[in-house]
């Protein structure tokens, strides 16, 4: 059985080094059954100021203020994401534009939260 984790980020813009993830969503697809077995999404609360580019807001409709009010702490969201990957024994990570954007942005955001092991996404 192959388990594929499909993930996507919504961010405040297109800067992968200094940008902020505002939402992290993911689902597990089981190739044997042809079904999505789990799905999860979190808004992220950074407790720091950042600017949401008008183009990003137009696509996501996520403001910093909305994420601060309804989101969860960044470290908690990233820890849950990594635990989910390990717990569900995910074999592959995929998504749209992962290599050029989502993976880079996710690692930079994990480092920003002083996460101990952002390289978990490389294994």
N, C-alpha and C positions, 0 to 999 in steps of 0.2 A: 504494500500500500504506500503510495507516495502522497505526502501532504505538502501542499503548496500554500504559503502565506502570501496573500496579495495585499499590498499596503499602499497608502497614499497619504501625502501631507498637503495641508493647506497652509500657506504662509503669508507673511506680510509683504512679500515681494519676491523678486527673483535672485537676490543675493544669497548664494549658498554659504558664504563664509560668515556674514554678519546678520543674516536674516533670522527671523523667529518663526518657528512652527506654531500655528494657532490651533490646528486640529490634526490629530493623527488617527487614521482609521485603518482597520485591517480585518481580513477574513481568512479562514482556512478552507481550502478546497481539497477534497479527497478525490484523487484520480480514480480510485477503484469504484466508488459509488457514483461519481459524477455530481456530487453535491457539496454545497458549502455547509460545513459543520459548525462553525463558530463565526461570530462577527462582533466587532467592538469598535467604538469610536469615542475619543475624548477631546474636549476642548482643553487648551492649555493656559494656565494662569502663570505668568512670569513674575508678577510683582515688581516690574521695572518698566520704565518708559521705553517705547519704541514707536516708530511711525509706520502706519499701514499705507502702502502706496495706493493711489486711487484705482489703478488697474486691478490690483489684488482685491480690493474691496468690491469692485464691480463684479468680479468673478465669484467671490466667496460670500460676500455680504457679512463678513466677520470683522468687527471692529476690535480694537484693543480693549476698550471698555467692556464690551460684551463678553469677551474671553476672560477678563479679570473677574467679572461678576459670576459667570457660569462655569468657568474652567476648574481644572484640578492642577495642583502644583506640578511643574515640569518634571522634576525628579521622580515623582510618583508615577506619572504617565509613562516615562521611559523605562522605569524599572518593571512596571506591569507588562509593557510590550516585550521586553527581553525575557521575562519569566514565562510569558505566553508562548514564545517561540520554543523555549526549552521544554515546557510542560506538554505542549501538543506534539512534540517531536517533529517539528517542521523540517522538511528536507530541502526545500527551495524557497527563496524569496523572490517575488516578482511584482511588477506593477508597471504603470506607464511612466516613462522617463526616469526610471529609478537610477540608472548609472550616471546620468548627466545631472540629475537634480536631487531627487528624494534621498538617496543614500548619502550624498555629500552633506546635504542640509541636516539630516538626522544626526550624523556623526558630529557636526559642528555644534549642534544644539545640545547633544549629550555632553560634550566637553564643557560647554558653557555651564552646565549644571553640576560640574565636577563629578560626573558619573565615573565610576572606577574602571569600566571596561567598554568603551565605545567600539572596540575592535570585535566585539561579539557579533557584529553585523557582517564581518568579513569571513567568519568561519562557516 
